[in-house]
Amino acid sequence: MFPGLVSDTEARVGRRHQANAIGLQISAAGLGGALLPSLAGAFARRLGLEVIPIYMAVAVLLLTAFYMLTTILGKRLSYRQTSRPG
């Protein structure tokens, strides 16, 4: 999924912003790949292993909310750009 999203970046942001957007995608993936498991481990150490399913459920809900928000905002932005006269 991730390689597909990165390869489709130009279609979403345009050639002008493609390099910067890919850089942000890669850095966010690296940060998330390091931070999310570390937080899960810290919570498990402090609160017990029972917190892991709750943590994962919250993470899934937050990621779904972010996805829906960006999808809605992306549609609104593309509608505004296509509905401009000129």
Helices and strands as residue ranges (DSSP letters): H 2-7, H 9-13, G 15-17, H 18-47, H 51-82
